[in-house]
Structure formats: C-alpha cells, structure tokens
C-alpha cells in the first residue's frame, strides 16, 4: 500500500538514515611571497618599512630606500 495508507493504519515506517556529511577538505594556506621592492613606489616602500620597524625618508632616492630595506631584511 502507499505511505498514506500506512499512516492511516498506524504502521510506522522504517527510520530514514541520517545523511552522510563529509568534512570539507582543508583549504591550503595562501603562499605569501615577499614583496618585490623594485615594483613598489616610494610611499609603498615607506609603508613596508614601517611594518618592519624602520622609518624611511622619502626624500632619498628610491634605490637608497630599497637598499636600506634589504639591509634591514638581512640580504
């Protein structure tokens, strides 16, 4: 008979199994590459230097700022 007929007669249906829930695959951590200093402008170099605890003077040439940052990084 139909499920409706079973409900009317009081027949209990078999319990439905719980759906299988798979854990999501772990997402890989993004690879953070060191910034390319030569591609940055003076303001960006100054901001990057501040994250390293260095105060750069933007009145100097860009090449000098990059040299200071590389020395601070230990290159």
C-alpha positions in Angstrom: 0.0 0.0 0.0 1.0 3.6 -0.1 2.7 5.6 2.7 -0.6 7.4 3.2 -2.4 4.2 3.8 0.3 3.1 6.2 -0.1 6.3 8.1 -3.9 5.8 8.4 -3.5 2.3 9.6 -0.8 3.3 12.1 2.1 1.4 10.6 5.4 3.0 11.5 7.8 3.5 8.6 11.4 2.5 8.9 13.5 5.4 10.1 15.3 7.2 7.3 19.1 7.0 7.6 21.0 10.2 8.5 22.6 11.8 5.5 26.4 11.4 5.4 28.1 14.7 5.8 31.7 14.8 4.8 34.0 17.2 6.4 35.2 19.9 4.0 38.7 19.5 2.7 41.1 21.7 4.4 41.9 24.8 2.3 45.6 25.3 1.8 47.1 28.4 3.3 47.9 31.1 0.8 51.5 31.4 -0.1 52.7 34.9 0.9 55.6 35.9 -1.2 58.0 38.7 -0.2 57.1 41.9 -2.0 59.2 42.9 -4.9 60.7 46.1 -3.7 61.6 47.3 -7.2 58.0 47.3 -8.2 56.9 49.5 -5.3 56.7 53.3 -5.3 58.3 55.4 -2.5 55.1 55.6 -0.4 54.7 51.8 -0.6 58.4 51.4 0.4 57.9 53.7 3.3 54.8 51.8 4.5 56.5 48.5 4.1 59.5 49.8 6.1 57.2 50.8 8.9 55.9 47.2 9.1 59.5 46.2 9.7 60.0 48.9 12.3 62.1 51.1 10.0 61.3 54.8 9.3 62.4 55.7 5.8 62.9 59.2 4.4 61.1 59.6 1.1 63.3 62.5 0.2 66.0 59.9 -0.6 66.2 58.1 -3.9 64.1 55.0 -4.4 67.3 52.9 -4.9 68.6 54.1 -1.5 65.3 53.2 0.2 65.4 49.7 -1.3 69.0 49.3 -0.2 68.0 50.3 3.4 65.2 47.8 3.4 67.4 45.0 2.1 70.0 45.7 4.7 67.2 45.5 7.4 65.9 42.2 6.0 69.4 40.8 6.2 70.0 40.2 2.5 
